[in-house]
Amino acid sequence: QKVYPLRRCNGYQKRPCLYYHMGQCLGACFKEVPQSEYEKQIKKIKSFLNGNVSKIKKELEQKMETASENLEFERAAEIR
């Protein structure tokens, strides 16, 4: 859920769910999420489940480097 956030709650709410605040949800529970963005996440998940781990590894390394450059060392360690 941290790497590929998808909707975990049911129905439309007037405010964001806990998962959205933790970065584990796209926020479809309270705002309009473009279908293309949601489909992009699903495509990435399928690729990962089919064994393509090198792509996600590169993405995570890039996020870790960006966090480190921004002096967000706790975030970088969390990504690691």
DORONU-566715 format. One record per residue (C-alpha): residue number from 1; z, x, y. Coordinates in nm, 3 decimals, padded with zeros to 5 digits. Example, Ala and Ser with C-alpha at 12.3 -4.5 7.8 and 13.67 -1.06 7.14 Angstrom:
<site resi="1" Z="00.780" X="01.230" Y="-00.450"/>
<site resi="2" Z="00.714" X="01.367" Y="-00.106"/>
REM end
This chain:
<site resi="1" Z="00.000" X="00.000" Y="00.000"/>
<site resi="2" Z="00.062" X="00.287" Y="00.239"/>
<site resi="3" Z="-00.279" X="00.441" Y="00.182"/>
<site resi="4" Z="-00.486" X="00.124" Y="00.155"/>
<site resi="5" Z="-00.301" X="-00.161" Y="00.327"/>
<site resi="6" Z="-00.398" X="-00.512" Y="00.221"/>
<site resi="7" Z="-00.249" X="-00.854" Y="00.279"/>
<site resi="8" Z="00.068" X="-00.919" Y="00.080"/>
<site resi="9" Z="00.193" X="-01.245" Y="00.234"/>
<site resi="10" Z="00.055" X="-01.597" Y="00.201"/>
<site resi="11" Z="-00.084" X="-01.812" Y="00.477"/>
<site resi="12" Z="-00.108" X="-01.775" Y="00.851"/>
<site resi="13" Z="00.208" X="-01.698" Y="01.047"/>
<site resi="14" Z="00.264" X="-01.685" Y="01.420"/>
<site resi="15" Z="00.406" X="-01.335" Y="01.409"/>
<site resi="16" Z="00.351" X="-01.015" Y="01.210"/>
<site resi="17" Z="00.517" X="-00.975" Y="00.872"/>
<site resi="18" Z="00.748" X="-00.690" Y="00.776"/>
<site resi="19" Z="00.468" X="-00.518" Y="00.585"/>
<site resi="20" Z="00.255" X="-00.505" Y="00.902"/>
<site resi="21" Z="00.535" X="-00.332" Y="01.090"/>
<site resi="22" Z="00.569" X="-00.078" Y="00.807"/>
<site resi="23" Z="00.193" X="-00.008" Y="00.815"/>
<site resi="24" Z="00.137" X="-00.165" Y="00.473"/>
<site resi="25" Z="-00.065" X="-00.467" Y="00.587"/>
<site resi="26" Z="-00.374" X="-00.518" Y="00.805"/>
<site resi="27" Z="-00.208" X="-00.809" Y="00.984"/>
<site resi="28" Z="-00.420" X="-01.095" Y="00.849"/>
<site resi="29" Z="-00.103" X="-01.304" Y="00.847"/>
<site resi="30" Z="-00.105" X="-01.336" Y="01.227"/>
<site resi="31" Z="-00.440" X="-01.213" Y="01.361"/>
<site resi="32" Z="-00.806" X="-01.224" Y="01.272"/>
<site resi="33" Z="-00.903" X="-00.923" Y="01.061"/>
<site resi="34" Z="-01.279" X="-00.864" Y="01.042"/>
<site resi="35" Z="-01.422" X="-00.931" Y="00.697"/>
<site resi="36" Z="-01.599" X="-00.594" Y="00.710"/>
<site resi="37" Z="-01.269" X="-00.409" Y="00.758"/>
<site resi="38" Z="-01.109" X="-00.590" Y="00.466"/>
<site resi="39" Z="-01.411" X="-00.527" Y="00.242"/>
<site resi="40" Z="-01.404" X="-00.160" Y="00.342"/>
<site resi="41" Z="-01.044" X="-00.134" Y="00.218"/>
<site resi="42" Z="-01.132" X="-00.305" Y="-00.110"/>
<site resi="43" Z="-01.428" X="-00.070" Y="-00.161"/>
<site resi="44" Z="-01.200" X="00.232" Y="-00.108"/>
<site resi="45" Z="-00.946" X="00.094" Y="-00.356"/>
<site resi="46" Z="-01.214" X="00.038" Y="-00.621"/>
<site resi="47" Z="-01.345" X="00.391" Y="-00.568"/>
<site resi="48" Z="-00.995" X="00.533" Y="-00.610"/>
<site resi="49" Z="-00.928" X="00.330" Y="-00.924"/>
<site resi="50" Z="-01.258" X="00.450" Y="-01.069"/>
<site resi="51" Z="-01.132" X="00.809" Y="-01.045"/>
<site resi="52" Z="-01.267" X="00.924" Y="-00.708"/>
<site resi="53" Z="-00.943" X="01.084" Y="-00.588"/>
<site resi="54" Z="-01.103" X="01.369" Y="-00.392"/>
<site resi="55" Z="-01.204" X="01.135" Y="-00.108"/>
<site resi="56" Z="-00.853" X="00.997" Y="-00.060"/>
<site resi="57" Z="-00.708" X="01.346" Y="-00.089"/>
<site resi="58" Z="-00.931" X="01.465" Y="00.198"/>
<site resi="59" Z="-00.837" X="01.161" Y="00.409"/>
<site resi="60" Z="-00.466" X="01.222" Y="00.354"/>
<site resi="61" Z="-00.498" X="01.593" Y="00.432"/>
<site resi="62" Z="-00.678" X="01.506" Y="00.756"/>
<site resi="63" Z="-00.408" X="01.254" Y="00.853"/>
<site resi="64" Z="-00.141" X="01.511" Y="00.771"/>
<site resi="65" Z="-00.308" X="01.774" Y="00.990"/>
<site resi="66" Z="-00.346" X="01.528" Y="01.277"/>
<site resi="67" Z="00.020" X="01.431" Y="01.256"/>
<site resi="68" Z="00.120" X="01.797" Y="01.250"/>
<site resi="69" Z="-00.098" X="01.875" Y="01.553"/>
<site resi="70" Z="00.072" X="01.588" Y="01.738"/>
<site resi="71" Z="00.412" X="01.737" Y="01.648"/>
<site resi="72" Z="00.486" X="01.440" Y="01.420"/>
<site resi="73" Z="00.628" X="01.654" Y="01.143"/>
<site resi="74" Z="00.822" X="01.373" Y="00.977"/>
<site resi="75" Z="00.503" X="01.167" Y="00.955"/>
<site resi="76" Z="00.313" X="01.467" Y="00.814"/>
<site resi="77" Z="00.582" X="01.516" Y="00.549"/>
<site resi="78" Z="00.568" X="01.146" Y="00.460"/>
<site resi="79" Z="00.192" X="01.167" Y="00.411"/>
<site resi="80" Z="00.228" X="01.478" Y="00.196"/>
REM end
